[in-house]
Amino acid sequence: MKLTVNGETHEVTAVTLAGLLAELDYEGGWLATALNGEVVPARERSGCRLAEGDRIEILSPMKGG
């Protein structure tokens, strides 16, 4: 299915937000995620189903200043 992740279109096979993170090689407990503008807590990602055209934002902290 086609999704927009951080502003870029991706063709993915994942059906959940947790699956998407694994498919795109995002790891770690420091990630923040949002689906169509709504924050999705880490504990809810495995049950968060994705649909064609969804917009996902994945944020991770960066070092520096």
Secondary structure, DSSP 8 states (H G I E B T S, - for coil): -EEEETTEEEE----BHHHHHHHTT--STT-EEEETTEEE-GGGGGG-B--TT-EEEEE------
